[in-house]
Amino acid sequence: MASNDLNAIAKAMVTPGRGILAADESTGTIGRRFDSINVENVEENRRAYRDMLFTSKGIGDWCSGVILYDETLRQKSADGTSFVDLLNKNGVLPGIKVDAGTKALPFCPNELVTEGLDGLQKRCAEYAKLGAKFAKWRAVIDIGADIPSTTCIAANAHALARYAAICQEAGIVPIVEPEVLMDGDHTIERCEQVTEWTLNAVFEALYMNRVSLEGSVLKPSMVISGKKCPQQASVQEVAERTVRTLKRTVPAAVAGIAFLSGGQADEVATAHLDAMNKLGNNPWPLSYSYGRALQQPSLKAWRGQSANVAAAQAALAHRGRMNSLASLGKYSAALEAQK
């Protein structure tokens, strides 16, 4: 695929006012979500849940793309339409999670590296034929006593870059996701330091692997206090530190930035994104690629019951609208009451 085609897809993924729905939970992860609402983790329930999400009226108004899991990419809606065709019909790009999860990193206690490079070229070729326009690979960087190590950051940056190059070779836009975890008791200052270190390593690796930045999207974590930190930073401080770090590390050539929520509460993730966009003067669009922060209210409303589909879709649409406004810097907490 020509690089300008990749560039056009990447640009479409970060269209102003639209973001990416992360619905790529593995079978195990969706099982934990289902446990919270007492729904059995079987294929039909997983299909029905994703069907509810993807058939939500007006999904294309706030959603530019959906990240799917391998199983979901091959599934169909209740009327027999493939999810890929359903999303395309609504102007939403179908994407695919391609990593194989995290494993312990040898000789680096309490640190992880993401696997899945073996056979990735073949898988990407198949996913492209199935209709995937973009892909996602998540790397995990934890903050703790004596971590992260240089080894961990270098290993994960290299894997992200190799993945991105393989995707682009197959005509698929890579979402590059280096997540600095917000678990722990670290300060926001420590998070900023580690995030800057991580992003510098990632973009050096992308350059070394000849990845086209114009045909890629960055999915970073925000610079935020650890969950257990006694001093939690304000929304404004999170916004200012995050944007400052990105301007120090992310080339302007990148098509756009779609933040992960990383376990933040729904409305908090929205407020942080809005505050960043209100700062203005950014070289790239600042958008969202949220999983739980978009889905959680909808999941609670659905509870596995077909009678609850309308209420669940309304909850999803509301969070979509709120984040759409936040990506334009037009959100306010008062709008949350307008459901």
NORURNOR-V265179 format. One record per pair of residues at least 4 apart in sequence whose ideal C-beta (glycine too) atoms are under 7 Angstrom apart, sorted by the first residue. I is the first residue (numbers start at 1). GAP is how many residues later the second one is. D is the distance in whole Angstrom. If there is no record, write none. Layout:
[[I GAP D] [I GAP D]]
This chain:
[[1 4 5] [1 5 6] [1 170 3] [3 4 6] [3 209 5] [3 212 6] [4 4 6] [5 4 7] [6 4 6] [6 162 6] [6 167 5] [6 206 7] [6 209 3] [7 4 6] [7 207 5] [7 208 5] [7 248 7] [8 4 6] [9 4 7] [9 84 7] [9 124 5] [9 125 6] [9 164 5] [10 163 5] [10 204 7] [10 205 5] [10 206 6] [10 207 5] [10 245 4] [11 244 5] [12 52 6] [12 81 7] [13 7 6] [13 51 5] [13 52 5] [13 80 6] [13 121 6] [13 160 7] [13 204 5] [13 243 7] [14 203 6] [14 241 6] [14 242 3] [14 244 6] [14 271 4] [14 273 5] [15 49 5] [16 269 6] [16 311 7] [16 312 6] [17 307 5] [17 310 6] [17 311 5] [18 44 6] [18 45 6] [18 46 4] [18 306 7] [19 43 7] [19 44 7] [19 45 6] [19 239 6] [19 268 4] [19 269 4] [19 270 6] [19 304 6] [19 308 6] [20 44 6] [20 45 5] [20 47 6] [20 238 5] [20 268 7] [20 269 4] [21 42 5] [21 45 5] [21 273 6] [22 45 5] [22 267 6] [22 268 6] [22 269 4] [23 27 6] [23 30 6] [23 43 5] [23 44 6] [23 45 6] [23 49 7] [24 43 4] [24 44 6] [24 45 5] [24 73 4] [24 112 6] [25 4 4] [25 5 4] [25 8 7] [25 44 6] [26 43 6] [27 4 6] [29 4 7] [30 4 6] [30 11 7] [30 16 6] [31 4 6] [31 10 4] [33 266 6] [34 5 4] [34 6 7] [34 7 5] [34 11 7] [37 262 6] [37 263 7] [37 266 5] [37 267 7] [39 6 6] [39 264 7] [39 265 4] [40 5 6] [41 4 7] [43 4 6] [44 4 6] [45 4 6] [45 259 6] [46 4 7] [46 25 7] [47 4 6] [47 28 5] [48 4 7] [49 4 7] [49 253 7] [50 4 6] [50 22 5] [50 25 7] [50 33 7] [51 4 6] [51 26 5] [51 27 6] [52 250 6] [52 257 5] [52 260 6] [52 261 6] [53 245 7] [53 263 6] [54 5 7] [54 12 7] [54 23 7] [54 29 6] [54 32 6] [54 33 6] [55 22 6] [56 257 4] [56 260 5] [56 261 6] [57 256 7] [57 260 7] [58 259 6] [59 4 5] [59 31 6] [59 33 6] [60 30 4] [60 31 4] [60 32 5] [62 258 4] [62 259 6] [62 261 7] [62 262 4] [63 29 5] [63 257 6] [64 28 7] [64 29 6] [65 27 6] [65 28 4] [65 30 5] [65 69 6] [66 21 6] [66 26 6] [66 28 6] [66 29 6] [67 28 5] [67 30 6] [67 69 5] [68 4 4] [68 5 5] [68 15 7] [68 26 6] [68 27 6] [68 28 5] [69 28 6] [71 4 7] [72 11 6] [73 10 7] [73 11 7] [73 21 7] [73 23 6] [73 54 7] [73 57 6] [73 59 7] [75 8 6] [76 4 6] [76 5 6] [76 6 5] [76 7 7] [77 4 5] [77 6 6] [77 9 5] [81 4 5] [81 5 5] [82 4 7] [83 4 6] [84 4 6] [84 10 5] [84 46 7] [84 47 4] [85 4 6] [86 4 7] [87 5 4] [87 7 5] [88 6 7] [93 40 5] [93 41 6] [94 37 6] [94 38 6] [94 39 6] [95 37 6] [95 38 6] [95 39 4] [95 40 6] [95 41 6] [96 31 5] [96 36 4] [96 39 5] [97 39 5] [98 18 6] [98 22 6] [98 25 6] [98 26 7] [98 37 5] [98 38 7] [98 39 6] [98 65 7] [99 15 5] [99 17 4] [99 38 4] [99 39 6] [100 15 5] [100 16 3] [101 14 7] [102 10 4] [102 11 7] [102 12 5] [102 38 6] [103 9 7] [103 10 6] [103 12 5] [104 8 6] [105 6 5] [105 7 6] [105 8 4] [105 46 7] [105 47 6] [105 50 6] [108 41 5] [108 43 5] [108 44 5] [110 32 7] [110 34 6] [110 37 6] [111 31 7] [111 36 6] [111 37 7] [111 38 6] [111 41 4] [112 28 5] [113 42 5] [113 43 6] [113 46 7] [114 23 7] [114 24 6] [114 25 5] [114 26 7] [114 42 6] [114 45 6] [116 4 6] [117 42 6] [117 45 6] [117 46 7] [119 4 6] [120 4 6] [120 43 7] [120 46 5] [121 4 7] [121 45 5] [121 49 7] [122 4 7] [123 4 6] [124 4 6] [124 11 7] [124 42 6] [124 43 6] [124 46 4] [124 48 6] [125 4 7] [125 45 5] [126 4 6] [127 5 4] [127 8 7] [127 45 7] [128 4 6] [128 42 5] [128 43 5] [128 44 6] [132 40 6] [133 39 7] [133 40 7] [134 38 6] [134 39 4] [134 41 6] [135 32 5] [135 37 5] [135 39 6] [135 40 7] [136 39 4] [136 41 6] [137 23 6] [137 26 4] [137 37 7] [137 40 6] [138 39 4] [138 41 6] [139 17 4] [139 20 7] [139 21 5] [139 38 7] [139 39 5] [139 40 7] [140 39 6] [140 41 6] [141 7 5] [141 11 7] [141 12 6] [141 15 7] [141 37 6] [141 38 7] [141 39 5] [141 40 7] [141 53 7] [141 57 5] [142 5 6] [142 6 7] [142 39 5] [143 4 7] [143 5 7] [143 37 7] [143 38 7] [143 41 5] [143 43 5] [143 47 6] [143 48 7] [143 51 6] [143 83 7] [144 40 6] [147 5 7] [148 4 5] [148 5 5] [148 46 6] [150 4 6] [151 4 6] [152 4 6] [153 4 6] [153 44 6] [153 45 6] [153 48 5] [154 4 6] [154 47 6] [155 4 7] [156 4 6] [156 22 7] [157 4 6] [157 44 4] [157 45 5] [157 48 4] [158 4 6] [158 47 5] [159 4 6] [160 4 6] [160 16 5] [160 18 6] [160 42 6] [160 45 7] [161 4 6] [161 44 4] [161 45 5] [161 47 7] [161 48 4] [161 50 6] [162 4 6] [162 47 6] [163 4 6] [163 11 6] [164 4 6] [164 10 4] [164 12 6] [164 42 6] [164 45 7] [164 47 5] [164 52 6] [165 4 6] [165 44 5] [165 45 6] [165 46 5] [166 4 7] [167 5 4] [167 6 7] [167 7 4] [168 6 6] [168 43 6] [168 44 6] [168 47 6] [173 42 6] [173 43 6] [173 44 7] [174 42 5] [175 42 5] [175 44 5] [175 114 7] [176 26 7] [176 40 6] [176 42 5] [176 43 7] [177 42 4] [177 83 7] [178 20 5] [178 21 7] [178 24 5] [178 42 6] [179 42 5] [179 81 6] [179 83 6] [180 11 6] [180 14 5] [180 15 5] [180 18 6] [180 41 5] [182 39 7] [182 42 5] [182 44 6] [182 45 6] [182 80 5] [182 81 6] [183 43 7] [183 44 6] [184 42 4] [184 44 6] [185 41 5] [185 43 4] [185 44 5] [186 4 4] [186 5 6] [186 40 4] [186 43 6] [187 38 6] [187 42 6] [187 44 7] [188 4 6] [188 35 6] [188 36 6] [188 37 5] [188 45 4] [188 49 7] [188 53 6] [189 4 7] [190 4 6] [191 4 6] [191 32 5] [191 33 6] [191 34 7] [192 4 6] [192 31 5] [192 49 5] [192 53 6] [193 4 6] [194 4 6] [195 4 6] [195 26 7] [195 28 5] [195 50 5] [196 4 6] [196 49 5] [196 52 6] [196 53 6] [197 4 7] [198 4 6] [199 4 6] [199 21 7] [199 50 4] [199 51 6] [200 4 6] [200 49 5] [201 4 6] [202 4 6] [203 4 6] [203 46 6] [203 47 7] [203 48 7] [204 4 6] [205 4 6] [206 5 4] [206 7 7] [211 5 6] [212 4 7] [213 38 6] [213 40 4] [213 41 5] [214 39 5] [214 41 6] [215 40 7] [216 38 6] [216 39 6] [217 38 6] [217 39 5] [217 41 6] [218 32 6] [218 36 6] [218 39 5] [219 39 5] [219 41 6] [219 70 5] [220 37 7] [220 39 6] [221 39 6] [221 41 5] [222 16 6] [222 20 5] [222 37 6] [222 50 6] [223 15 6] [223 18 4] [223 19 4] [223 22 5] [224 9 7] [224 14 5] [225 4 4] [225 6 7] [225 7 5] [225 8 5] [233 4 4] [233 5 5] [235 4 6] [235 36 5] [235 37 6] [235 40 5] [236 4 6] [236 39 6] [237 4 6] [238 4 6] [238 34 5] [239 4 6] [239 33 6] [239 36 4] [239 37 4] [239 40 6] [240 4 6] [240 39 7] [241 4 6] [242 4 6] [242 34 6] [243 4 6] [243 33 5] [243 36 6] [243 39 7] [244 4 7] [245 4 6] [246 4 5] [246 11 7] [250 4 6] [250 7 7] [252 31 4] [252 32 7] [254 30 6] [256 28 5] [256 29 4] [256 31 6] [257 27 5] [257 28 7] [257 29 5] [257 30 7] [258 29 5] [258 30 6] [258 31 4] [259 14 6] [259 29 6] [259 30 7] [260 29 6] [261 8 4] [261 29 5] [261 30 7] [261 31 6] [261 32 4] [264 4 5] [264 5 4] [264 29 6] [265 4 7] [266 4 7] [266 27 5] [266 30 6] [266 31 6] [266 53 6] [267 4 6] [267 69 6] [268 4 6] [269 4 7] [269 21 6] [269 24 4] [270 4 6] [270 52 5] [270 53 5] [270 56 5] [270 61 6] [271 4 6] [271 62 7] [272 4 7] [273 4 7] [273 13 7] [273 15 6] [273 50 7] [273 53 4] [273 54 6] [274 4 6] [274 52 4] [274 55 6] [274 57 4] [276 10 5] [277 9 6] [277 49 7] [277 50 6] [277 51 6] [277 52 3] [278 51 4] [282 4 6] [286 41 7] [287 40 5] [288 35 5] [288 39 6] [290 4 4] [290 33 7] [291 4 6] [292 4 5] [294 22 7] [294 25 5] [294 26 7] [294 29 7] [295 4 5] [296 4 7] [297 4 6] [297 18 4] [297 22 6] [298 4 6] [298 14 5] [298 17 4] [298 18 4] [301 7 6] [301 10 5] [301 11 4] [301 14 5] [302 6 5] [302 7 7] [302 10 4] [303 5 6] [308 4 5] [309 4 6] [310 4 6] [311 4 7] [312 4 7] [313 4 6] [314 4 6] [315 4 7] [316 4 6] [317 4 6] [318 4 6] [318 21 5] [319 4 6] [320 4 6] [321 4 7] [322 4 6] [322 9 6] [322 13 6] [322 14 7] [323 4 6] [325 5 4] [325 6 4] [325 10 7] [326 5 4] [331 4 6]]
